[in-house]
């Protein structure tokens, strides 16, 4: 009996390990329009709770609100996770506090993306007034391009 249970556990673990989807594949999952709009509302409520005065985080608050409304209104059919992210990530250029970001990318998605041939921007950068300057290679190692 113990051997049968052990065999069953091994089979289930083996089967589960090989049936899991890559986190990158989840980017192609479709989400219904109302669920996407609910996600925007949830994020919008969260951003106001954690940043009570958005004028510190958003360049032009009226433009930001208008953009959020336009994005919500444009969602009339299901979108994949990636399509949705592309749509809402356009709000990032309106954020100005340096730590607030629209989107969520986690380590397994990045690792899977790279394993499939994807690449990352290879530098850490900083802004000096209106200039983007290379600070180091990604990960902090010195770069021959530092200062450019």
C-alpha positions as CSV (number, residue, x, y, z in Angstrom):
1,X,0.0,0.0,0.0
2,X,2.8,2.4,0.9
3,X,4.5,1.7,-2.5
4,X,1.2,2.5,-4.3
5,X,0.8,5.8,-2.4
6,X,4.5,6.7,-3.1
7,X,4.0,5.9,-6.8
8,X,0.9,8.0,-6.9
9,X,2.7,11.0,-5.3
10,X,5.6,10.7,-7.7
11,X,3.2,10.5,-10.7
12,X,1.2,13.5,-9.5
13,X,4.4,15.6,-8.9
14,X,5.9,14.6,-12.3
15,X,2.6,15.3,-14.1
16,X,2.2,18.7,-12.4
17,X,5.8,19.7,-13.1
18,X,5.5,19.2,-16.8
19,X,2.0,20.6,-17.2
20,X,2.7,24.1,-15.7
21,X,2.7,27.0,-18.1
22,X,5.5,29.4,-18.3
23,X,4.7,32.7,-16.7
24,X,5.4,34.3,-20.1
25,X,2.6,32.3,-21.6
26,X,0.2,33.9,-19.2
27,X,0.7,37.2,-21.0
28,X,-1.4,35.8,-23.9
29,X,-4.4,35.0,-21.6
30,X,-7.5,37.0,-22.5
31,X,-9.3,39.1,-19.9
32,X,-12.9,40.4,-20.3
33,X,-13.5,44.1,-20.7
34,X,-15.3,44.6,-17.4
35,X,-12.6,42.8,-15.5
36,X,-9.9,45.0,-17.1
37,X,-11.9,48.1,-16.2
38,X,-12.3,46.8,-12.7
39,X,-8.5,46.3,-12.5
40,X,-8.1,50.0,-13.6
41,X,-10.5,51.1,-10.9
42,X,-8.8,49.0,-8.3
43,X,-5.4,50.5,-9.3
44,X,-6.8,54.0,-9.4
45,X,-8.2,53.6,-5.9
46,X,-4.9,52.2,-4.7
47,X,-2.9,55.0,-6.2
48,X,-5.1,57.6,-4.4
49,X,-4.8,55.8,-1.1
50,X,-1.0,55.5,-1.3
51,X,-0.4,58.9,-2.9
52,X,-3.1,61.2,-1.4
53,X,-1.6,64.2,-3.2
54,X,-0.9,63.0,-6.8
55,X,0.5,66.4,-7.7
56,X,3.9,65.0,-6.4
57,X,3.7,61.9,-8.5
58,X,1.9,63.1,-11.7
59,X,3.2,65.8,-14.1
60,X,-0.3,67.1,-15.2
61,X,-3.1,65.7,-13.0
62,X,-5.9,66.7,-15.4
63,X,-4.2,65.1,-18.4
64,X,-3.6,62.0,-16.3
65,X,-7.2,61.7,-15.3
66,X,-8.3,62.2,-18.9
67,X,-5.8,59.5,-20.1
68,X,-7.1,57.0,-17.5
69,X,-10.7,57.7,-18.7
70,X,-9.8,57.4,-22.3
71,X,-8.0,54.1,-21.7
72,X,-11.1,52.7,-19.8
73,X,-13.4,53.9,-22.5
74,X,-11.3,52.3,-25.3
75,X,-11.6,48.8,-23.7
76,X,-14.6,47.3,-25.5
77,X,-13.5,43.8,-26.2
78,X,-11.3,41.2,-24.4
79,X,-7.6,41.9,-24.3
80,X,-4.6,39.7,-23.6
81,X,-2.6,40.5,-20.5
82,X,0.2,41.9,-22.8
83,X,-2.2,44.0,-24.8
84,X,-3.7,45.5,-21.6
85,X,-0.2,46.2,-20.2
86,X,0.8,48.0,-23.4
87,X,-2.4,50.1,-23.2
88,X,-2.0,51.1,-19.5
89,X,1.8,51.4,-19.5
90,X,1.4,54.6,-21.7
91,X,0.5,56.3,-18.4
92,X,4.1,55.9,-17.2
93,X,5.3,58.9,-19.1
94,X,3.0,61.1,-17.0
95,X,4.5,59.9,-13.7
96,X,7.3,62.0,-12.3
97,X,8.2,60.8,-8.8
98,X,10.7,58.1,-9.8
99,X,9.1,55.2,-7.9
100,X,5.5,55.0,-9.1
101,X,5.0,52.7,-12.1
102,X,2.1,51.3,-14.0
103,X,2.6,47.6,-14.5
104,X,3.9,44.5,-12.8
105,X,6.8,42.5,-14.0
106,X,8.1,39.8,-11.8
107,X,11.3,37.7,-11.9
108,X,9.8,34.5,-13.4
109,X,8.3,36.5,-16.3
110,X,11.6,38.2,-16.9
111,X,13.7,35.0,-16.7
112,X,11.3,33.3,-19.1
113,X,11.3,36.2,-21.5
114,X,15.1,36.2,-21.6
115,X,15.2,32.4,-22.0
116,X,13.1,32.8,-25.1
117,X,15.5,35.3,-26.7
118,X,14.2,38.5,-25.1
119,X,16.6,41.2,-24.1
120,X,16.7,43.9,-21.5
121,X,18.1,47.4,-21.8
122,X,21.7,46.8,-20.7
123,X,22.3,49.9,-18.6
124,X,21.3,51.7,-15.5
125,X,20.6,55.3,-16.2
126,X,20.0,58.6,-14.5
127,X,18.4,61.8,-15.6
128,X,20.3,65.1,-15.4
129,X,17.8,67.8,-16.2
130,X,16.5,66.8,-19.6
131,X,19.4,64.4,-20.4
132,X,19.4,60.6,-20.0
133,X,22.9,59.5,-18.9
134,X,24.3,56.0,-18.6
135,X,25.4,55.4,-15.1
136,X,26.5,51.7,-15.2
137,X,25.9,48.4,-16.8
138,X,22.7,46.7,-15.7
139,X,23.5,45.2,-12.3
140,X,25.8,48.1,-11.3
141,X,29.1,47.1,-12.8
142,X,31.1,49.9,-14.4
143,X,30.4,50.6,-18.0
144,X,32.7,52.0,-20.7
145,X,29.8,54.2,-21.7
146,X,29.4,55.8,-18.2
147,X,28.6,59.5,-18.7
148,X,27.1,59.2,-22.2
